[in-house]
Amino acid sequence: MSWETFTVGYVTFKGSIDKETQREIIDKLADATECEWTTDDDITYRCQDVNWLSHVQGEEIRDVVKEYKQYFDEVAISIWYLDEADETIRFSGNDYEEPMIYHGRL
């Protein structure tokens, strides 16, 4: 079974961590978050992704963070489960109608 998720986050490594260890950890985080992680400075890595066929689970991400916590200065990863729209804007094309905004499900 899959679902829709929006995942965003960053991790900051301690300065003494070698690049090979960083790469190993980022690869495991990429598998757990189903996101591509990027960096500009080889210390802080970031991810952001909307996944329409997601299998992301917080427990898997937490397990990776727990396993490698001694290597991090900071970790912040958020997952939103997109099971229904918060707002839907509808318009039928009639010039006399105002677009309608619905909150929650239609």
N, CA, C and O atoms as CSV, one atom per row, in Angstrom:
chain,resi,resn,atom,element,x,y,z
A,1,MET,N,N,0.833,-1.171,0.000
A,1,MET,CA,C,0.000,0.000,0.000
A,1,MET,C,C,0.883,1.241,0.000
A,1,MET,O,O,1.941,1.259,0.629
A,2,SER,N,N,0.449,2.265,-0.700
A,2,SER,CA,C,1.203,3.520,-0.736
A,2,SER,C,C,0.277,4.682,-0.429
A,2,SER,O,O,-0.946,4.536,-0.410
A,3,TRP,N,N,0.875,5.831,-0.190
A,3,TRP,CA,C,0.130,7.034,0.155
A,3,TRP,C,C,0.928,8.217,-0.341
A,3,TRP,O,O,2.030,8.054,-0.864
A,4,GLU,N,N,0.383,9.402,-0.181
A,4,GLU,CA,C,1.048,10.622,-0.621
A,4,GLU,C,C,1.705,11.296,0.579
A,4,GLU,O,O,1.110,11.404,1.651
A,5,THR,N,N,2.952,11.752,0.378
A,5,THR,CA,C,3.660,12.443,1.459
A,5,THR,C,C,4.418,13.646,0.922
A,5,THR,O,O,4.807,13.690,-0.245
A,6,PHE,N,N,4.616,14.608,1.792
A,6,PHE,CA,C,5.536,15.711,1.566
A,6,PHE,C,C,6.588,15.586,2.664
A,6,PHE,O,O,6.270,15.653,3.851
A,7,THR,N,N,7.835,15.404,2.260
A,7,THR,CA,C,8.935,15.236,3.208
A,7,THR,C,C,9.936,16.363,2.988
A,7,THR,O,O,10.325,16.647,1.856
A,8,VAL,N,N,10.344,16.992,4.065
A,8,VAL,CA,C,11.332,18.071,3.998
A,8,VAL,C,C,12.216,17.973,5.235
A,8,VAL,O,O,11.740,17.642,6.321
A,9,GLY,N,N,13.502,18.261,5.068
A,9,GLY,CA,C,14.363,18.204,6.233
A,9,GLY,C,C,15.806,18.540,5.944
A,9,GLY,O,O,16.202,18.785,4.804
A,10,TYR,N,N,16.579,18.544,7.013
A,10,TYR,CA,C,18.021,18.738,6.881
A,10,TYR,C,C,18.731,18.016,8.017
A,10,TYR,O,O,18.156,17.768,9.076
A,11,VAL,N,N,19.972,17.691,7.777
A,11,VAL,CA,C,20.853,17.154,8.814
A,11,VAL,C,C,22.171,17.910,8.728
A,11,VAL,O,O,22.636,18.261,7.644
A,12,THR,N,N,22.759,18.150,9.888
A,12,THR,CA,C,24.072,18.789,9.956
A,12,THR,C,C,25.009,17.835,10.680
A,12,THR,O,O,24.751,17.418,11.809
A,13,PHE,N,N,26.099,17.500,10.004
A,13,PHE,CA,C,27.085,16.594,10.579
A,13,PHE,C,C,28.091,17.354,11.433
A,13,PHE,O,O,28.346,18.538,11.210
A,14,LYS,N,N,28.647,16.669,12.396
A,14,LYS,CA,C,29.776,17.205,13.149
A,14,LYS,C,C,30.945,17.353,12.182
A,14,LYS,O,O,31.086,16.559,11.252
A,15,GLY,N,N,31.762,18.343,12.392
A,15,GLY,CA,C,32.852,18.654,11.465
A,15,GLY,C,C,33.894,17.573,11.310
A,15,GLY,O,O,34.621,17.566,10.317
A,16,SER,N,N,33.992,16.665,12.253
A,16,SER,CA,C,35.046,15.647,12.225
A,16,SER,C,C,34.659,14.376,11.459
A,16,SER,O,O,35.453,13.437,11.398
A,17,ILE,N,N,33.470,14.327,10.882
A,17,ILE,CA,C,32.982,13.111,10.218
A,17,ILE,C,C,33.515,13.044,8.798
A,17,ILE,O,O,33.379,14.000,8.034
A,18,ASP,N,N,34.126,11.912,8.439
A,18,ASP,CA,C,34.697,11.763,7.106
A,18,ASP,C,C,33.594,11.636,6.048
A,18,ASP,O,O,32.466,11.251,6.356
A,19,LYS,N,N,33.935,11.962,4.813
A,19,LYS,CA,C,32.967,11.998,3.704
A,19,LYS,C,C,32.353,10.631,3.422
A,19,LYS,O,O,31.176,10.545,3.071
A,20,GLU,N,N,33.122,9.577,3.569
A,20,GLU,CA,C,32.600,8.230,3.317
A,20,GLU,C,C,31.490,7.873,4.315
A,20,GLU,O,O,30.467,7.308,3.930
A,21,THR,N,N,31.692,8.198,5.579
A,21,THR,CA,C,30.670,7.946,6.598
A,21,THR,C,C,29.441,8.811,6.340
A,21,THR,O,O,28.312,8.335,6.458
A,22,GLN,N,N,29.650,10.074,5.990
A,22,GLN,CA,C,28.533,10.949,5.647
A,22,GLN,C,C,27.716,10.348,4.500
A,22,GLN,O,O,26.487,10.306,4.565
A,23,ARG,N,N,28.392,9.893,3.469
A,23,ARG,CA,C,27.720,9.327,2.291
A,23,ARG,C,C,26.908,8.090,2.675
A,23,ARG,O,O,25.786,7.910,2.203
A,24,GLU,N,N,27.472,7.244,3.527
A,24,GLU,CA,C,26.763,6.046,3.988
A,24,GLU,C,C,25.472,6.426,4.722
A,24,GLU,O,O,24.419,5.827,4.502
A,25,ILE,N,N,25.572,7.422,5.590
A,25,ILE,CA,C,24.410,7.856,6.366
A,25,ILE,C,C,23.370,8.505,5.450
A,25,ILE,O,O,22.178,8.221,5.564
A,26,ILE,N,N,23.813,9.361,4.558
A,26,ILE,CA,C,22.884,10.024,3.636
A,26,ILE,C,C,22.200,9.005,2.739
A,26,ILE,O,O,21.015,9.153,2.441
A,27,ASP,N,N,22.912,7.979,2.301
A,27,ASP,CA,C,22.285,6.920,1.495
A,27,ASP,C,C,21.174,6.217,2.286
A,27,ASP,O,O,20.108,5.928,1.743
A,28,LYS,N,N,21.427,5.950,3.551
A,28,LYS,CA,C,20.389,5.311,4.378
A,28,LYS,C,C,19.211,6.251,4.611
A,28,LYS,O,O,18.061,5.813,4.594
A,29,LEU,N,N,19.479,7.533,4.828
A,29,LEU,CA,C,18.395,8.504,4.972
A,29,LEU,C,C,17.606,8.639,3.671
A,29,LEU,O,O,16.384,8.782,3.698
A,30,ALA,N,N,18.295,8.593,2.539
A,30,ALA,CA,C,17.611,8.676,1.240
A,30,ALA,C,C,16.659,7.494,1.057
A,30,ALA,O,O,15.548,7.661,0.554
A,31,ASP,N,N,17.090,6.316,1.461
A,31,ASP,CA,C,16.207,5.141,1.380
A,31,ASP,C,C,15.004,5.297,2.303
A,31,ASP,O,O,13.878,4.984,1.914
A,32,ALA,N,N,15.233,5.778,3.520
A,32,ALA,CA,C,14.152,5.892,4.499
A,32,ALA,C,C,13.167,7.004,4.148
A,32,ALA,O,O,11.966,6.863,4.379
A,33,THR,N,N,13.669,8.114,3.591
A,33,THR,CA,C,12.804,9.259,3.276
A,33,THR,C,C,12.287,9.230,1.849
A,33,THR,O,O,11.369,9.973,1.504
A,34,GLU,N,N,12.870,8.378,1.020
A,34,GLU,CA,C,12.547,8.332,-0.410
A,34,GLU,C,C,12.774,9.696,-1.051
A,34,GLU,O,O,12.014,10.120,-1.921
A,35,CYS,N,N,13.839,10.382,-0.605
A,35,CYS,CA,C,14.199,11.707,-1.100
A,35,CYS,C,C,15.647,11.731,-1.564
A,35,CYS,O,O,16.476,10.945,-1.103
A,36,GLU,N,N,15.933,12.632,-2.468
A,36,GLU,CA,C,17.314,12.926,-2.837
A,36,GLU,C,C,17.837,13.996,-1.884
A,36,GLU,O,O,17.177,15.012,-1.663
A,37,TRP,N,N,19.005,13.770,-1.329
A,37,TRP,CA,C,19.626,14.715,-0.395
A,37,TRP,C,C,20.732,15.465,-1.114
A,37,TRP,O,O,21.524,14.861,-1.838
A,38,THR,N,N,20.793,16.784,-0.918
A,38,THR,CA,C,21.810,17.611,-1.562
A,38,THR,C,C,22.550,18.416,-0.499
A,38,THR,O,O,22.061,18.618,0.612
A,39,THR,N,N,23.749,18.869,-0.877
A,39,THR,CA,C,24.556,19.698,0.029
A,39,THR,C,C,25.324,20.729,-0.775
A,39,THR,O,O,25.658,20.507,-1.939
A,40,ASP,N,N,25.598,21.856,-0.142
A,40,ASP,CA,C,26.455,22.887,-0.729
A,40,ASP,C,C,27.803,22.950,-0.029
A,40,ASP,O,O,28.774,23.470,-0.580
A,41,ASP,N,N,27.859,22.413,1.202
A,41,ASP,CA,C,29.073,22.591,1.997
A,41,ASP,C,C,29.630,21.300,2.597
A,41,ASP,O,O,30.598,21.347,3.357
A,42,ASP,N,N,29.042,20.155,2.272
A,42,ASP,CA,C,29.467,18.853,2.800
A,42,ASP,C,C,29.330,18.736,4.313
A,42,ASP,O,O,29.928,17.843,4.914
A,43,ILE,N,N,28.568,19.606,4.931
A,43,ILE,CA,C,28.275,19.528,6.364
A,43,ILE,C,C,26.766,19.399,6.570
A,43,ILE,O,O,26.302,18.548,7.330
A,44,THR,N,N,26.012,20.252,5.885
A,44,THR,CA,C,24.556,20.244,5.976
A,44,THR,C,C,23.966,19.693,4.691
A,44,THR,O,O,24.281,20.160,3.596
A,45,TYR,N,N,23.106,18.695,4.836
A,45,TYR,CA,C,22.411,18.079,3.707
A,45,TYR,C,C,20.923,18.370,3.861
A,45,TYR,O,O,20.400,18.392,4.975
A,46,ARG,N,N,20.239,18.595,2.726
A,46,ARG,CA,C,18.818,18.936,2.731
A,46,ARG,C,C,18.045,18.037,1.769
A,46,ARG,O,O,18.572,17.542,0.773
A,47,CYS,N,N,16.767,17.851,2.114
A,47,CYS,CA,C,15.879,17.123,1.211
A,47,CYS,C,C,14.519,17.799,1.192
A,47,CYS,O,O,14.118,18.452,2.155
A,48,GLN,N,N,13.818,17.631,0.079
A,48,GLN,CA,C,12.450,18.128,-0.062
A,48,GLN,C,C,11.812,17.362,-1.202
A,48,GLN,O,O,12.350,17.333,-2.309
A,49,ASP,N,N,10.661,16.736,-0.944
A,49,ASP,CA,C,10.039,15.932,-1.991
A,49,ASP,C,C,8.564,15.718,-1.708
A,49,ASP,O,O,8.163,15.494,-0.566
A,50,VAL,N,N,7.767,15.789,-2.758
A,50,VAL,CA,C,6.382,15.333,-2.720
A,50,VAL,C,C,6.372,13.990,-3.429
A,50,VAL,O,O,6.812,13.881,-4.574
A,51,ASN,N,N,5.877,12.984,-2.755
A,51,ASN,CA,C,5.892,11.627,-3.289
A,51,ASN,C,C,4.454,11.121,-3.369
A,51,ASN,O,O,3.774,10.983,-2.352
A,52,TRP,N,N,4.006,10.851,-4.579
A,52,TRP,CA,C,2.612,10.441,-4.780
A,52,TRP,C,C,2.408,8.946,-4.586
A,52,TRP,O,O,1.268,8.492,-4.480
A,53,LEU,N,N,3.480,8.177,-4.536
A,53,LEU,CA,C,3.404,6.726,-4.283
A,53,LEU,C,C,4.360,6.373,-3.155
A,53,LEU,O,O,5.239,5.526,-3.315
A,54,SER,N,N,4.184,7.021,-2.025
A,54,SER,CA,C,5.127,6.965,-0.924
A,54,SER,C,C,4.949,5.712,-0.061
A,54,SER,O,O,3.860,5.152,0.067
A,55,HIS,N,N,6.067,5.312,0.515
A,55,HIS,CA,C,6.086,4.284,1.553
A,55,HIS,C,C,6.861,4.794,2.769
A,55,HIS,O,O,7.310,4.012,3.606
A,56,VAL,N,N,7.011,6.124,2.851
A,56,VAL,CA,C,7.776,6.753,3.929
A,56,VAL,C,C,7.067,6.531,5.259
A,56,VAL,O,O,5.857,6.716,5.385
A,57,GLN,N,N,7.864,6.129,6.247
A,57,GLN,CA,C,7.350,5.953,7.600
A,57,GLN,C,C,8.339,6.566,8.584
A,57,GLN,O,O,9.546,6.336,8.498
A,58,GLY,N,N,7.817,7.338,9.503
A,58,GLY,CA,C,8.660,8.005,10.487
A,58,GLY,C,C,9.538,7.062,11.275
A,58,GLY,O,O,10.664,7.412,11.629
A,59,GLU,N,N,9.040,5.865,11.555
A,59,GLU,CA,C,9.820,4.902,12.345
A,59,GLU,C,C,11.123,4.532,11.654
A,59,GLU,O,O,12.155,4.380,12.308
A,60,GLU,N,N,11.079,4.387,10.331
A,60,GLU,CA,C,12.296,4.029,9.588
A,60,GLU,C,C,13.320,5.161,9.629
A,60,GLU,O,O,14.519,4.919,9.773
A,61,ILE,N,N,12.843,6.387,9.501
A,61,ILE,CA,C,13.738,7.546,9.579
A,61,ILE,C,C,14.324,7.646,10.987
A,61,ILE,O,O,15.525,7.864,11.149
A,62,ARG,N,N,13.489,7.490,11.987
A,62,ARG,CA,C,13.942,7.547,13.384
A,62,ARG,C,C,15.001,6.481,13.656
A,62,ARG,O,O,15.961,6.740,14.381
A,63,ASP,N,N,14.840,5.293,13.088
A,63,ASP,CA,C,15.824,4.222,13.282
A,63,ASP,C,C,17.191,4.607,12.717
A,63,ASP,O,O,18.219,4.335,13.339
A,64,VAL,N,N,17.206,5.238,11.543
A,64,VAL,CA,C,18.475,5.674,10.950
A,64,VAL,C,C,19.109,6.757,11.825
A,64,VAL,O,O,20.305,6.703,12.113
A,65,VAL,N,N,18.316,7.730,12.244
A,65,VAL,CA,C,18.836,8.811,13.085
A,65,VAL,C,C,19.377,8.245,14.398
A,65,VAL,O,O,20.446,8.646,14.858
A,66,LYS,N,N,18.644,7.326,14.990
A,66,LYS,CA,C,19.079,6.720,16.252
A,66,LYS,C,C,20.397,5.960,16.078
A,66,LYS,O,O,21.285,6.048,16.926
A,67,GLU,N,N,20.519,5.213,14.974
A,67,GLU,CA,C,21.730,4.432,14.716
A,67,GLU,C,C,22.967,5.320,14.563
A,67,GLU,O,O,24.059,4.947,14.992
A,68,TYR,N,N,22.793,6.493,13.951
A,68,TYR,CA,C,23.933,7.358,13.633
A,68,TYR,C,C,23.936,8.669,14.418
A,68,TYR,O,O,24.621,9.609,14.016
A,69,LYS,N,N,23.202,8.761,15.513
A,69,LYS,CA,C,23.039,10.036,16.213
A,69,LYS,C,C,24.356,10.647,16.684
A,69,LYS,O,O,24.448,11.867,16.819
A,70,GLN,N,N,25.359,9.844,16.933
A,70,GLN,CA,C,26.638,10.378,17.407
A,70,GLN,C,C,27.356,11.199,16.333
A,70,GLN,O,O,28.293,11.933,16.647
A,71,TYR,N,N,26.928,11.085,15.064
A,71,TYR,CA,C,27.559,11.811,13.963
A,71,TYR,C,C,26.891,13.155,13.653
A,71,TYR,O,O,27.442,13.957,12.898
A,72,PHE,N,N,25.719,13.406,14.225
A,72,PHE,CA,C,24.943,14.600,13.885
A,72,PHE,C,C,25.125,15.708,14.916
A,72,PHE,O,O,25.235,15.457,16.116
A,73,ASP,N,N,25.154,16.939,14.413
A,73,ASP,CA,C,24.972,18.107,15.268
A,73,ASP,C,C,23.484,18.415,15.386
A,73,ASP,O,O,22.999,18.797,16.451
A,74,GLU,N,N,22.764,18.243,14.277
A,74,GLU,CA,C,21.334,18.557,14.272
A,74,GLU,C,C,20.627,17.761,13.183
A,74,GLU,O,O,21.175,17.522,12.107
A,75,VAL,N,N,19.389,17.354,13.492
A,75,VAL,CA,C,18.525,16.661,12.529
A,75,VAL,C,C,17.127,17.270,12.637
A,75,VAL,O,O,16.596,17.425,13.737
A,76,ALA,N,N,16.541,17.610,11.505
A,76,ALA,CA,C,15.158,18.094,11.473
A,76,ALA,C,C,14.512,17.560,10.192
A,76,ALA,O,O,14.836,18.013,9.094
A,77,ILE,N,N,13.608,16.607,10.334
A,77,ILE,CA,C,12.916,16.012,9.192
A,77,ILE,C,C,11.425,15.992,9.519
A,77,ILE,O,O,11.021,15.531,10.586
A,78,SER,N,N,10.625,16.488,8.603
A,78,SER,CA,C,9.172,16.502,8.789
A,78,SER,C,C,8.499,15.756,7.641
A,78,SER,O,O,8.929,15.833,6.490
A,79,ILE,N,N,7.443,15.038,7.979
A,79,ILE,CA,C,6.647,14.305,6.990
A,79,ILE,C,C,5.198,14.754,7.134
A,79,ILE,O,O,4.645,14.757,8.234
A,80,TRP,N,N,4.599,15.126,6.032
A,80,TRP,CA,C,3.166,15.415,6.008
A,80,TRP,C,C,2.503,14.330,5.174
A,80,TRP,O,O,2.942,14.034,4.063
A,81,TYR,N,N,1.460,13.750,5.705
A,81,TYR,CA,C,0.683,12.748,4.982
A,81,TYR,C,C,-0.470,13.468,4.307
A,81,TYR,O,O,-1.303,14.076,4.980
A,82,LEU,N,N,-0.525,13.405,2.991
A,82,LEU,CA,C,-1.453,14.205,2.189
A,82,LEU,C,C,-2.689,13.396,1.822
A,82,LEU,O,O,-2.938,13.132,0.646
A,83,ASP,N,N,-3.455,13.009,2.821
A,83,ASP,CA,C,-4.600,12.131,2.562
A,83,ASP,C,C,-5.815,12.865,2.019
A,83,ASP,O,O,-6.676,12.244,1.395
A,84,GLU,N,N,-5.906,14.176,2.242
A,84,GLU,CA,C,-7.004,14.929,1.651
A,84,GLU,C,C,-6.607,16.391,1.569
A,84,GLU,O,O,-5.729,16.852,2.298
A,85,ALA,N,N,-7.261,17.110,0.679
A,85,ALA,CA,C,-6.953,18.525,0.483
A,85,ALA,C,C,-7.434,19.347,1.672
A,85,ALA,O,O,-8.491,19.070,2.239
A,86,ASP,N,N,-6.662,20.350,2.044
A,86,ASP,CA,C,-7.099,21.298,3.063
A,86,ASP,C,C,-8.071,22.316,2.463
A,86,ASP,O,O,-9.027,22.742,3.110
A,87,GLU,N,N,-7.804,22.693,1.217
A,87,GLU,CA,C,-8.696,23.592,0.504
A,87,GLU,C,C,-8.754,23.167,-0.960
A,87,GLU,O,O,-7.764,22.701,-1.523
A,88,THR,N,N,-9.911,23.331,-1.555
A,88,THR,CA,C,-10.094,23.061,-2.975
A,88,THR,C,C,-10.778,24.273,-3.594
A,88,THR,O,O,-11.822,24.710,-3.110
A,89,ILE,N,N,-10.203,24.811,-4.649
A,89,ILE,CA,C,-10.800,25.934,-5.352
A,89,ILE,C,C,-11.439,25.392,-6.612
A,89,ILE,O,O,-10.785,24.722,-7.411
A,90,ARG,N,N,-12.755,25.690,-6.795
A,90,ARG,CA,C,-13.490,25.189,-7.957
A,90,ARG,C,C,-14.145,26.347,-8.670
A,90,ARG,O,O,-14.633,27.296,-8.056
A,91,PHE,N,N,-14.143,26.241,-9.993
A,91,PHE,CA,C,-14.784,27.239,-10.833
A,91,PHE,C,C,-15.267,26.540,-12.081
A,91,PHE,O,O,-14.517,25.782,-12.696
A,92,SER,N,N,-16.519,26.784,-12.468
A,92,SER,CA,C,-17.094,26.056,-13.599
A,92,SER,C,C,-16.917,26.769,-14.925
A,92,SER,O,O,-17.270,26.212,-15.965
A,93,GLY,N,N,-16.386,27.978,-14.925
A,93,GLY,CA,C,-16.194,28.704,-16.169
A,93,GLY,C,C,-17.297,29.708,-16.456
A,93,GLY,O,O,-17.209,30.436,-17.444
A,94,ASN,N,N,-18.324,29.772,-15.632
A,94,ASN,CA,C,-19.410,30.718,-15.786
A,94,ASN,C,C,-18.923,32.094,-15.318
A,94,ASN,O,O,-18.492,32.236,-14.174
A,95,ASP,N,N,-18.985,33.104,-16.186
A,95,ASP,CA,C,-18.495,34.440,-15.858
A,95,ASP,C,C,-19.217,35.069,-14.672
A,95,ASP,O,O,-18.692,35.995,-14.053
A,96,TYR,N,N,-20.409,34.582,-14.346
A,96,TYR,CA,C,-21.195,35.178,-13.278
A,96,TYR,C,C,-20.928,34.524,-11.922
A,96,TYR,O,O,-21.402,35.008,-10.894
A,97,GLU,N,N,-20.188,33.451,-11.920
A,97,GLU,CA,C,-19.909,32.750,-10.668
A,97,GLU,C,C,-18.556,33.167,-10.123
A,97,GLU,O,O,-17.614,33.402,-10.880
A,98,GLU,N,N,-18.467,33.255,-8.814
A,98,GLU,CA,C,-17.195,33.446,-8.140
A,98,GLU,C,C,-16.580,32.069,-7.903
A,98,GLU,O,O,-17.312,31.115,-7.639
A,99,PRO,N,N,-15.254,31.939,-7.989
A,99,PRO,CA,C,-14.638,30.659,-7.625
A,99,PRO,C,C,-14.980,30.314,-6.172
A,99,PRO,O,O,-14.935,31.176,-5.294
A,100,MET,N,N,-15.314,29.078,-5.935
A,100,MET,CA,C,-15.688,28.615,-4.598
A,100,MET,C,C,-14.477,27.975,-3.928
A,100,MET,O,O,-13.688,27.285,-4.574
A,101,ILE,N,N,-14.344,28.208,-2.642
A,101,ILE,CA,C,-13.290,27.572,-1.850
A,101,ILE,C,C,-13.969,26.658,-0.849
A,101,ILE,O,O,-14.822,27.084,-0.070
A,102,TYR,N,N,-13.577,25.394,-0.884
A,102,TYR,CA,C,-14.109,24.404,0.050
A,102,TYR,C,C,-12.982,24.015,0.985
A,102,TYR,O,O,-11.840,23.850,0.555
A,103,HIS,N,N,-13.294,23.870,2.245
A,103,HIS,CA,C,-12.310,23.427,3.241
A,103,HIS,C,C,-12.548,21.944,3.506
A,103,HIS,O,O,-13.677,21.523,3.756
A,104,GLY,N,N,-11.481,21.160,3.449
A,104,GLY,CA,C,-11.598,19.718,3.675
A,104,GLY,C,C,-12.133,19.018,2.439
A,104,GLY,O,O,-11.952,19.493,1.318
A,105,ARG,N,N,-12.784,17.900,2.646
A,105,ARG,CA,C,-13.300,17.110,1.526
A,105,ARG,C,C,-14.514,17.751,0.899
A,105,ARG,O,O,-15.273,18.468,1.550
A,106,LEU,N,N,-14.681,17.476,-0.385
A,106,LEU,CA,C,-15.877,17.950,-1.099
A,106,LEU,C,C,-17.001,16.975,-0.919
A,106,LEU,O,O,-18.094,17.191,-1.441
